[in-house]
Amino acid sequence: MATRRKESPYRGPIIDVHTHPMLPGLPSIRREPYRPADYRRACEGLDIRHIAALAMAPRSDLPQTRRMNDRVLALAQARASRYYAVCSVHPFDGEDALAEVDRVANRGARGIKLHPNTQQFDVADARVQNVVEQAARRRLPVLFDAYSPFDADQPGKFVRLAMQVPRARLVLAHAHGPRFPDLLVYEILARYDWWKRNVWIDLSATGPLLAQSPFASQLEWVLRKVGIDRLLFGSDYPLDLPRPAVAGIASLGFEPAELDRIFFRNAARLYRLA
């Protein structure tokens, strides 16, 4: 049995690409408070430079979608805020969704969030491609929740979407969960000259969950095959806390220079953060 490398704590700069702030008008995913101030207390001692504030658009309610997006935009624009806005639309809202992508891009959004499970859409739906194309035109990465226990074909649908919109920048949150070995397809695709390497992996939830498990060495091996330059740290706060999430990823056996890319430099480049 292989010996795991000793955990080395990471103390460098961090961008958390996956948090759900509890703001007025946004749905709560836990009952206890988890406002921005609570996040700051939860990450005391960590060098958090930037924090994603994610929204989640409902279907067929454009006024509510705009209100939710405006909340995260306002949080990002607040004085001394470390947050950046990742707004949301619902693909089934058609032209209204595309117009909202334009609106939030003009107001400073750094990305778009789509959630196939919660928003109840199929990744292969043509309306999803339309939103991704619009986001690509506005240079906005699209963050997908990328684990579905209900759709066994979903990993392949993300591959097809990346091929259909080669200038898109897709971020797959949660690394396909327990199906993380499916990520090996991106190592295979990278052997072809035509592949644009336009997919990034957000390690939230799955990375910390498996870091102290029998799957840890397998996860590290798969992630290295995907490419260190395509890995992003996310805490999934408040479903997970930033300090144990950081400790989990730092324990996987990556070298200090690799951790610097995973925790900070990759996201800074992708989201155009100073």
C-alpha positions in Angstrom: 0.0 0.0 0.0 1.4 3.4 -1.0 2.4 5.8 1.8 0.7 9.1 1.7 2.8 12.2 1.8 2.6 14.2 5.1 0.1 17.0 5.0 1.7 20.4 4.6 -0.6 23.4 5.4 -1.1 26.0 2.8 -0.7 29.6 3.9 -0.7 31.5 0.6 -3.3 33.6 -1.1 -6.7 32.0 -1.8 -9.6 32.7 -4.2 -12.7 30.8 -3.2 -14.7 30.3 -6.4 -17.8 28.7 -4.9 -19.8 30.3 -2.0 -23.5 31.0 -1.5 -23.9 34.2 0.5 -27.1 34.6 2.5 -28.4 37.9 1.1 -31.9 39.4 1.2 -33.9 38.0 -1.8 -31.7 35.0 -2.3 -32.9 31.5 -1.2 -31.3 30.1 1.9 -29.7 26.7 1.6 -29.3 26.3 5.4 -31.4 27.5 8.3 -28.7 29.1 10.4 -27.3 32.5 9.4 -24.4 32.5 6.9 -24.0 36.1 5.9 -20.8 37.6 4.4 -19.6 38.5 7.9 -20.1 34.9 9.0 -17.9 33.7 6.1 -15.2 36.1 7.1 -15.2 34.8 10.6 -15.1 31.2 9.3 -12.0 31.9 7.3 -10.1 33.7 10.0 -6.4 33.1 9.6 -6.7 32.3 5.8 -5.4 34.7 3.2 -8.6 35.0 1.3 -8.2 37.6 -1.5 -11.4 37.1 -3.5 -14.7 35.3 -2.9 -17.3 34.3 -5.5 -20.9 35.3 -4.6 -23.2 32.9 -6.5 -26.8 33.5 -7.5 -29.3 31.0 -8.7 -32.0 32.1 -11.1 -35.6 30.8 -11.0 -37.5 29.9 -14.2 -39.9 32.3 -15.7 -39.5 35.0 -13.1 -37.3 37.7 -14.7 -37.9 40.3 -12.0 -36.7 37.9 -9.3 -33.7 36.9 -11.4 -32.7 40.5 -11.8 -33.2 41.2 -8.1 -31.0 38.2 -7.1 -28.3 39.2 -9.6 -28.4 42.8 -8.4 -27.9 41.6 -4.8 -24.6 39.8 -5.6 -23.5 42.7 -7.9 -24.1 45.1 -5.1 -22.1 42.9 -2.7 -19.2 42.8 -5.1 -19.3 46.6 -5.6 -19.5 47.4 -1.9 -16.5 49.3 -0.5 -13.6 47.1 0.5 -15.5 44.0 -0.7 -13.5 40.9 -1.5 -16.5 39.4 -3.4 -17.0 39.1 -7.1 -20.4 38.4 -8.7 -21.3 35.2 -10.4 -24.8 35.9 -11.6 -27.4 33.5 -12.9 -30.0 33.1 -15.6 -32.4 30.3 -16.4 -31.8 28.8 -19.9 -35.5 28.3 -20.5 -36.1 32.0 -20.4 -34.8 32.3 -23.9 -34.0 35.8 -25.2 -34.7 37.2 -21.8 -31.9 35.1 -20.4 -29.5 36.2 -23.1 -30.4 39.8 -22.4 -29.8 39.3 -18.7 -26.3 37.9 -19.4 -25.6 41.1 -21.3 -27.0 43.3 -18.5 -25.0 41.7 -15.7 -21.8 41.7 -17.9 -22.2 45.4 -18.3 -22.6 45.8 -14.6 -19.4 44.0 -13.7 -20.3 40.3 -13.3 -17.4 37.9 -13.5 -19.3 34.8 -14.4 -22.6 33.0 -14.8 -23.9 30.1 -12.6 -26.1 27.3 -13.9 -27.4 24.4 -11.9 -28.9 21.5 -13.9 -30.4 19.8 -10.8 -31.8 22.8 -9.0 -32.9 24.7 -12.2 -34.1 21.4 -13.7 -32.7 21.4 -17.2 -30.7 19.0 -19.3 -27.2 20.1 -20.1 -27.7 18.9 -23.7 -30.7 21.3 -24.2 -30.0 23.7 -27.1 -31.1 26.6 -24.8 -28.2 25.9 -22.5 -25.8 26.2 -25.4 -27.4 29.5 -26.3 -26.6 30.9 -22.8 -23.1 29.5 -22.9 -22.5 31.1 -26.3 -23.8 34.5 -25.0 -21.6 34.2 -21.9 -18.6 33.4 -24.2 -19.3 36.5 -26.2 -19.1 38.5 -23.0 -16.0 36.7 -21.8 -17.8 35.3 -18.8 -16.9 31.8 -17.5 -20.0 29.6 -16.9 -19.9 27.6 -13.6 -22.1 24.5 -13.7 -23.0 22.2 -10.9 -21.5 19.1 -12.5 -22.7 16.2 -10.5 -26.1 14.6 -11.1 -27.2 11.4 -9.5 -30.1 11.4 -12.0 -28.3 11.7 -15.3 -25.6 9.1 -16.0 -24.8 10.8 -19.3 -24.2 14.2 -17.9 -20.3 14.1 -18.0 -20.4 13.4 -21.7 -22.9 16.2 -22.2 -20.4 18.7 -20.8 -17.7 17.4 -23.2 -20.1 17.9 -26.1 -21.0 21.4 -24.9 -17.3 22.3 -24.6 -16.9 21.1 -28.2 -19.9 23.0 -29.5 -18.8 26.3 -27.9 -15.0 26.1 -28.1 -14.4 29.7 -27.0 -16.5 29.1 -23.9 -14.9 28.7 -20.5 -16.7 26.0 -18.6 -16.2 25.4 -14.9 -17.4 22.0 -13.6 -18.2 22.4 -9.9 -17.7 19.4 -7.6 -15.5 17.4 -10.1 -18.3 15.0 -11.0 -18.6 13.9 -7.4 -18.1 10.2 -6.9 -17.7 9.9 -10.7 -14.5 11.9 -10.7 -12.7 9.3 -12.8 -14.8 10.5 -15.7 -12.6 13.6 -15.7 -9.9 11.5 -17.4 -11.6 12.3 -20.7 -10.0 15.7 -20.6 -6.5 14.2 -20.4 -7.4 12.2 -23.5 -8.9 15.2 -25.4 -5.8 17.2 -24.6 -3.8 14.9 -26.9 -5.7 16.4 -29.9 -4.6 19.6 -31.5 -8.1 20.8 -32.0 -9.1 20.6 -28.3 -9.2 24.0 -26.7 -8.8 23.0 -23.1 -11.8 25.2 -22.2 -12.9 23.2 -19.2 -11.8 23.9 -15.6 -12.6 21.8 -12.5 -13.9 23.4 -9.2 -12.9 21.1 -6.4 -15.6 22.2 -3.9 -17.3 19.5 -1.9 -15.7 16.5 -3.6 -12.1 17.4 -3.0 -12.4 18.0 0.8 -14.8 15.0 1.1 -12.4 12.5 -0.5 -9.2 14.1 0.8 -9.0 11.9 3.9 -10.6 8.9 2.3 -9.3 5.7 0.6 -9.9 7.5 -2.7 -7.5 10.4 -2.0 -4.6 9.1 -4.0 -6.8 8.2 -6.9 -8.4 11.7 -6.9 -4.9 13.3 -6.9 -3.8 11.1 -9.8 -6.9 12.0 -11.8 -6.6 15.7 -11.2 -3.0 15.7 -12.3 -4.1 14.0 -15.5 -6.6 16.8 -16.0 -3.9 19.4 -15.5 -2.8 21.5 -12.5 -3.6 24.7 -14.5 -7.3 23.7 -14.8 -8.0 23.2 -11.1 -9.8 25.7 -8.8 -10.4 25.8 -5.1 -14.0 26.3 -3.8 -15.4 25.8 -0.4 -19.1 25.5 -1.2 -19.8 27.6 1.9 -22.0 27.2 3.9 -22.4 23.5 3.0 -18.7 23.2 3.9 -16.4 25.6 5.8 -13.4 27.3 4.2 -10.8 26.2 6.7 -11.4 22.4 6.5 -11.9 22.7 2.8 -8.5 24.4 2.4 -6.9 21.8 4.7 -8.5 19.0 2.7 -7.1 20.2 -0.7 -3.7 21.0 0.8 -3.5 17.4 2.1 -3.8 15.8 -1.3 -0.1 15.7 -2.0 0.3 18.6 -4.4 3.6 20.6 -4.3 3.7 24.2 -2.9 3.9 25.7 -6.4 0.9 23.5 -7.5 -1.1 24.6 -4.5 -0.4 28.2 -5.4 -2.0 27.7 -8.8 -5.0 25.7 -7.4 -5.8 28.1 -4.6 -5.0 31.4 -6.4 -3.4 31.8 -9.8 -5.7 29.7 -11.9 -8.8 31.5 -10.7 -7.2 34.9 -10.9 -6.5 34.4 -14.5 -9.8 32.8 -15.4 -12.0 35.4 -13.7 -9.7 38.3 -14.5 -9.1 39.2 -10.8 -6.3 41.5 -9.8 
